[in-house]
């Protein structure tokens, strides 16, 4: 900004800092998925993942360094919680990804059409930074995204779902993963504070102002834990004619500390058929970025798991194409 007086530039430099998040590594999958690992200071790192599709480009963004919820099937949750990201750090992931992708693709057109707050962290436990970031994404003077194309995924922080409904209603996804409270208590510890009945009531209330006419319920398929025909029927009883919804069945991505296994394709198919035959809109998520540890639940990436050590470590800057980081 050489057109500004030096005295003003010096004053501005003392008030604010304009800088991009340092990039520790970039990994490019054989399926086109791209994962960036960002340095957010004090030994902490977060990830953003770009997932290309025929009709859209989706960016998965982190909201926290680590996560305090501690879902049993999530590798990020097993790291523990370090801190909330600032609004600027949330937006910086979108800014960097968009500019990086445009440069790589030699495009002047927007590459990222959808944003999902499904990366590291529980977005609604970082509410004060989340909402300003969402508003920047939606603002015509910012990124100008449609509310229908911005999704917040939550493990079920009921009071914050109610607040988001009033403050910035975007598309909502809920990590359900179980049809009953006793099982969900084991898989999603937050359920002990906000049980399923309260969560579904908040979802129904949210739909009054939501940009979409349904809630997406995410259901990670765990072998012998939540994938039986009986549990599928329990899920039907829980949701049918109770909440306008879509159910997204997610293949589990195993990691050593979980002690869990992925459901077989046959069990996933049988589970989905029960839901579909009951009239529930159901999809099975296509796994993306497995070869670069970018798939859902693998966002711990190259940050050392706190269940094995009490420090965080990140590797030297590296770009890897179509290979799994060692």
N, C-alpha and C positions, 0 to 999 in steps of 0.2 A: 504494500500500500504506500508506494513512494509519493503519491499525490497528497498524502496527509502530512501535516507539519510534524517534525521529529519530536517535538515536545508532546504532541497528542499521541503519537505512536508509542512513546515511552510510557505515557499514562495508561494507555490501553493495555500495554504489555503487563503492567502491574495489576490490572483488574481481571484479565482473562487470558487464557492460553488456547490457541487454536492449533490443534495437532491431531493427526490420525492415530488410532490405536496401533502400536507396534505389532507386526505380524511375525509370529514365531515360525509358523509353517503353513504350507498349502498342499493339500493332497487332492488329486484328481482321479476319480474312479473311472473304470472302464465303461460305466453306464452314463458318464457325463456329470455325475454328482461331484460337487466341489466342497471340500471342508477346509475352513481356515481356523487356525488356532491363534488367538490374540492374547497378548501380554497386557494384563490389567494391573500390574504392579504387585509388590510384596510377595513375589513368588506365585501369584495366582494367574490362571489362564482360563479363558472361556472360548467357546466355539460357535461358529455360524456355519450352516450347511445350505448350499444351493442345490435344489432338485429340479432339473429340467424335465418338462413334459411337452407333449405335442402342442397343447393349447395354452400352456401357462409356464411360468417360471416361479417357483416357490422358494422363499428364503426362510429357513428356520433360525430363530434368533434366541440368544441366551438372555436371561434377566438377572441372574445371580452367579457369583463364583461359588460353585458347590450348591447344595440344597439341604434345607433343614427338615424336609418332610420324611425322607428316608424310606421311600417305597422299596419293598423287598426285591423287586425285579429290575430296579433301575441302577445302572452302574454309577451314574452321577450322584445319586443319593448316598451311596456307600462311601463317598469321599468325605462327607460331612459338609458343613457350611462355613464359608469364609466371610463373605460380605455381599451386600446388595450392590448392583451396578448403578451408576449414575445415569440419568436420562441421556446425557451425551454419549455414554459408552454403549447404550442400547442402540441409539440412532447411528453411531459410528459403524456398527456392524453392517447396517443397511447401506450406508454411504459407501463404505469400502467395497462391499460386494458388487454393488451396481456399477461403480466406476471400473473395478477390475474386470468384470464380465464384459462391459462395453468395449474396453480396450482389447481384450482377448478376441472378441467376436468382430471387432472392427465395425461396431454398430453405433449409430447415433440415436437409435430407438430404445425405449425402455426395455430392459431385459427381465427385471423382477416385477411380476404382476401381482403376486400374492405374498403376504408375510404371515408366518405362524409363530406365535410366542410359545414354542414347544422345545426350546433348547434347554440348556442347563438352568436349573432353578425353578421355583414356584413363582410365576409372575405376580399373583395377587398378594404375595407376602413382600412385594416390593412396589406397593401400590403408588406411592408418592412419586416414584420415578417412571413407572409404567405409563400412567395416564398422559403426562405431557409428551412422552415418546409416541404414544398412539395418536395423539392429536396432531403432531408434526407429520406423521405418516399420512393422515387423512387430509390435512390442509392443502388447498389448491396452491398455496405459495410454498408448500413443502414438497411432499412426494405425490400428493393428489390421488392416493389410493381410495378405492371404494370401501365402505364399512363391510361389505359382503366379502371382500378379499383380504381382510385382516382378521386373524383368529387368535383369541387368547385361550390357551389350554390351562386348565386348573385341576388340581387334585381334590378340590372341593372346599375352598375357603368361603363358607356361606356368607358371612357379613360383607365380604369384598365383592362377591357376585352381585349382591344387592346394590352396593355402591356403584359398581361398574355399569349396571343397568341405567342409573341416573346420570352418571358423569360422562361416559363414553361407550355406548353400547355397540360393540362389534360382534362378529360371529364368535360363538362360545363352544368350546370343546371341553368335555369333562372326563377325567381319568376315572372310570368306574371300576372295571376289572373284577368285579364280584357281584353276585345277585343277592347276597345276604350280608347283614352287618357282621356276624362272627368271622366270616371269611375276609371281608374287606378290612376289618380291624387288623388282621394279620398282614395283609398285603399293602394297605395304605394306612399307616398309623393315624393320620389326620381324621380318619373316620370315627375314632373314639370321641373326638370333640364335636364333629359335625356328621352325625349318622345319615344313612341313606335317605330316610324320610325327609329330613330337613334339607338335604341337598336337592332332592327332586322338587320340593316346594319352591326353592330358590330358582331352579331352572324354569319352572312353569311361570313364575313371576317375571323372570328375565325375558321370556318370549314376548311379553307385552311391548317391548321396545327394541327387540333384536332385529337386525337387518335381514336375517334369514328366519324362516318359519319353523325351524327345527333346531334342536341341540344335538351335537355329535357326541356320542358316548364311546370312549375308547376302551377297548377290552383286550388286554394282553393275554394271549393264549399260552397257558402254563400246563405242561404235561402232568396229569393226575392231580392237579390243584383246583382248576376252575373250568375244565374243559369237558365235563361229562354231559351226556344227554339230559340228565336230570337238572343239572345247573343251567343248561340252555332253556329248559322249560321254566325254571325259576326266574330266569331273566325275562322271558316272555310275560310271565305273571306280574313282574315288577313294573314293566314299561308299557305294555300294550294298553292303549286307551288311557294311559296315565300322563305321558309326556310325549309331545310331538318330537320325534327323534330319528336319527340315523345311527346305526351301530357300526363301528369300525373295528373289525377283528385284526389284531396286530400280532404277527409272529414274534415270539420272544427271541432276543439276541443274547445268548448265554455269556456269562462272565464268571470267573472262578468263585468269587465271594458269595454269589447268590444261592448256590446249591439247588438251582432250578433247571428244568429242561424245557426245550421248545416242544409244543404239541405237534404231533405228526400231521402231515397234510390231510390224511384221512379223517382225523379227529376234528380238525378245523373245518373241513368240508361238511362233516356230519352236523357239527354245531351250527354252522351257518344255515344249513338246510332247515333245521328246526325253527330258527328265527324267521327265515324267509317264508316258510309255509304258514307261519302264524301272522304274516302280514307286516313284519317289521323290516324296514329298509336296512339292508345289511351289505357291507362290503368287506373284503379281505385286503388289507394293505399290502401293496407290492413292496417287498424289501428293496431298498436302494442303498448304494454306497457301502455294502458289506466289506468290500476289499480295502476300504480306507477307514473302517470303524466309524462310519458316519451315520449308520442307521439308528433308529429310535432306541434309546437305552444304552447306546455306546458313546454318548457324548462326553464321557470322562476323558476320552482321547489319550493324549500324551501327558495328562496331568496325573502324577502318581497317586494311587488310591490310598486314602488315609487309613483304611483298614489294615494296610500293610506297613505304613510308615507315617510318622507324624509331621512330615514336611512335604511340601509340594515341589516338584521338580519339572522343568520343561527342557526340551531338547533344543539344540542349536537350529537356526533357521534352515529350512529344507523345503524343496519342492519335489513331490513324488507323484508320478503319473502311473495310475493303474496298478499300484502295489500297496500292500498293507504295511503301515509303519511298524518297525520292529521295536 
